Structure formats: C-alpha cells, structure tokens
Amino acid sequence: MNNTLDTIMNHRSIRKFKDEKLTKEQIHTIVKAAQQASTSSYIMAYTIVGITDEDIKMKLSEVSGQPYVKDNGHLFVFCADLNRINQQATSELQEKMQASIESTEKFIVATVDTALAAQNAVIAAESMGLGVCYLGSLRNNISRVNDILELPEHVIPLFGLALGYPDEQPEKKPRLPLDVVYHENTYANDEQQRSKINDFDQQLKEYYKNRKTNTRIDTWSEQMIRKYSKTIRMDVTQFVKDKKLNKR
Amino acid sequence: MNNTLDTIMNHRSIRKFKDEKLTKEQIHTIVKAAQQASTSSYIMAYTIVGITDEDIKMKLSEVSGQPYVKDNGHLFVFCADLNRINQQATSELQEKMQASIESTEKFIVATVDTALAAQNAVIAAESMGLGVCYLGSLRNNISRVNDILELPEHVIPLFGLALGYPDEQPEKKPRLPLDVVYHENTYANDEQQRSKINDFDQQLKEYYKNRKTNTRIDTWSEQMIRKYSKTIRMDVTQFVKDKKLNKR
C-alpha cells in the first residue's frame, strides 16, 4: 500500500472545517492537479469558480442549506463549460458547431471532464492534509447559482466542493461489496446480486446502530428507495436545455 | 510536493502497453480505490465491468477502432447505473421512483458518480506504476457496447479504461493556463480570456511542431472548432432515453 492508495482508501467527507483559509499557493496546486486529469479529445470542458467573496458564499450557502458551504477554508464551484470553445469561433463557425455543442453526447463529455478534474482536486487536497465535501446541494436552485456566478450560455454549475482543515473525524462509511459494483464481462443482474445487497443492508444496519453520532435504523436499499421516491430538482432538465446543452 | 501530487502531475495517457496482465489483486485494489470516491447521497450509481474474455475485448476494440482496447493489461467499462436501486424495490415502489430515475438531475448524479470512481481508479493505478487511457470511443456505437455487455434498463456504458504496464513514454501534454480555467467569484468572459487562449494557441503550435512524434501544425482553438463542427454520436441522445435515463 503506497501513500496515494492510503489517501484514497481513507477518504471521508468533511463537513466541519477549522477557521483557516487556504493559501493562494495551496489553491493553485489543487487547480493545477485538477487540470492534469484526462480530458475528452483535449477539450478541458470545465471552469472552476473559486469563491472568496463572503457575500457570494453566503448566497450559495442559502441555496444549499448547508453551513459548510460558507464555513470552510475555500469553496470551488465546478462548471461544465462548452462556452470556451464556442467563443473562439467566428459566428459562422459557431453555427456549424451548434448541433454538436447542444447534443447529449457533448453534455456527457463536459460532465465527465468536469468530474475527473474535480476528483483530481479532491485527491490532491486530501494528500495535502485537507478535507473536502462535494456539494450537489447547489443544484437545489441551479438557476440561482447560475445567476450568482454570472455563467454564460453553454456553461452550467454541476456541483460545489468545500475544502479546508478538518475539524471533525467522521467514521469511514461502508461501501457496497466489491462484487456488487464489479462484474466480469457482462452485467450480472440476478438473484445472487440482490442477496449480496441484502447482506450489505444488514451490515449497514449495524453500522448505523453502532456509530458514534446520528445513530438510526436504516438500510442502504430503504434509504435509496425513500430518496428516489421523491422527485427533486426536476427544474434541472429545463435549465440545462435553456443553457443550450443536452437539448438534441 | 508529495508522492500523490507527483503521480497526479505526471499523468499522461498511455496507448501502448506491455504484454502483461494485471493480477486479480491489482484489479481488486483499483476497484476498491474507485469505490472510495464520494458518491451523491450514498447511491454509488455505477457498475464497473472488467473484461477478461478476449472475444468481448475484440468486439469492443472494433467499436472503438483503437488497438489498445484489446492490447492491454486489463480493460474496464464504466457504466452509469440506476438499475441497482430500482431492482431493490417492489414494482409499486418502482413506479413511484420512475420520474426521479428518468430525470436529467439523476442522470447527472449517475454520470458524476461514475466519473469520480473512475478517476480514483486512474490515480490508484498510476500510483502502482501502471498507465491508463480513457476510452470515450466506446460511444462510437453505444448501443452495440450495451448489447455486448448485456446492460439492463437504467444502465449505460459511459466510457472504457484501458490499463497496463506502459510500453511508451509520451510527452506531457500542455494544459490551458490556470487563469483560463480558474475564475474568481464570477465567470470571466472577456477579451482578456480570449487573449490568454490565443497565447496558449501559439504555445501549443510550438509544442506540436517540436514534439518527437506526430508533429503537425495546429492550435487548440482550431482543433476544437474542427472537431465540434462535425456532429458525432448523435444517436447517444435517443439511446440514453431508450434506456430510461435523462428523458424527463
């Protein structure tokens, strides 16, 4: 086990940070690490907005409903960005690129590019002794985040990332058994899979019962079914289309 | 600079591998690393299919048109997966979950979850002395890949990942200037940005002219505009909808 594997295997999300800002040098190292991620056909289809303005942080924290969007060492918002290549083209060429930029294929490209960069940032930060928490909660009001950050056409905020020096030591959260997420050659969709997940549900029940804080009675399957029985953020669909992405 | 940052900063895609298979232990370490990535609301919305069957590798290589899809130490296909939670529910609850599972919001969740896991796998593999190459090329015929891997409803192949011991030492490819991808507080969409990209274009021209193999005259902007002026993989849109994802 090398240091990098140690860092990766010891990940836990941190939601309480010490009152210490990241230095400019730390931020730049993390962004440079993000930039080294693989990118589809070299497009680098993302923009990272770093939030230093306390007023903007407060507004974003209101969208998310989470105090650690405001109280942290630094805050990034990762945006999928197909505007950058568009603005390099003449209006004639822009017209030629429109169908491509608006396709679901390129929406996948931009979303994956952005996520790969973000995960590099996370591993870099954690290797530097920092903790992080992804913030899908910014999509609670994606249109408002878009306006706060003044994002142009073809750019959408995907998620935030709060970083800082950890001020808590949460337990490591169990993962599904390896052979539930890892299949060989073809997708295994059978009774055996379900029975492994049921075993995991029982294991998780023990975890929730015995952990130090926020104990409860719950399983993975029940939790997921509960969450996915509610529709949330259904406005994201139209918002993305209005930004001229994922619309054809 | 710690070891992990070294690994991240030294990334280059590897497209030529030695004729040596990864061990089961190596594969499991990499998959476990992937699983430790953050996941939206704990859903772990991905399945990784590892390809050991040479016939399946050959078929996937034909889809991609790339020999290294076949000739490598191991091959993963990363799939966005909202089937797993669905199959844990009764048919009554499945009906309640349908709108959520089919939404663009949850398509983003599954795509991001999958990409975060994949990038963890990449960093883990590289820290172990292996090289990797992402394979968006599997989407050249996404429906065929889907059939080869026998993916059920609510599961789509997003990209492949070829891994192995490097048998080439490609140069590190330049990245856009930091302040082009990193903005503070709001999106910078101005003449200064364009001028920085134009500078990068000139820098890249030199890189393409002077590198050891595959020299050419090209800039980033020209390359991107050329690529995005062609529509490719427009069938992905309907394919994803037919799999009951991203359709409402």
Interface residues (C-beta under 8 A of the other chain):
Chain A: N2 N3 T4 L5 T7 I8 M9 H11 S13 H28 T29 V31 K32 A33 A34 Q35 Q36 A37 S38 S40 S41 Y42 I43 M44 Y46 T47 I48 V49 G50 I51 T52 D53 I56 C79 N83 R84 I85 Q87 Q88 A89 L93 K96 M97 A99 S100 I101 S103 T104 E105 K106 I108 V109 T111 V112 A115 L116 A118 Q119 N120 V122 I123 A124 S127 M128 V132 C133 Y134 G136 R139 I148 L149 E150 L151 P152 V155 L158 F159 K173 R175 L176 L178 V180 V181 Y182 H183 E184 N185 T186 Y187 N189 Q193 R194 I197 W220 S221 Q223 M224 I225 K227 Y228 S229 K230 T231 I232 R233 M234 V236 T237 V240 N246 R248
Chain B: N2 N3 T4 L5 T7 I8 M9 H11 S13 H28 T29 V31 K32 A33 A34 Q35 Q36 A37 S38 S40 S41 Y42 I43 M44 Y46 T47 I48 V49 G50 I51 T52 D53 I56 C79 N83 R84 I85 Q87 Q88 A89 L93 K96 M97 A99 S100 I101 S103 T104 E105 K106 I108 V109 T111 V112 A115 L116 A118 Q119 N120 V122 I123 A124 S127 M128 V132 C133 Y134 G136 R139 I148 L149 E150 L151 P152 V155 L158 F159 K173 R175 L176 L178 V180 V181 Y182 H183 E184 N185 T186 Y187 N189 Q193 R194 I197 W220 S221 Q223 M224 I225 K227 Y228 S229 K230 T231 I232 R233 M234 V236 T237 V240 N246 R248
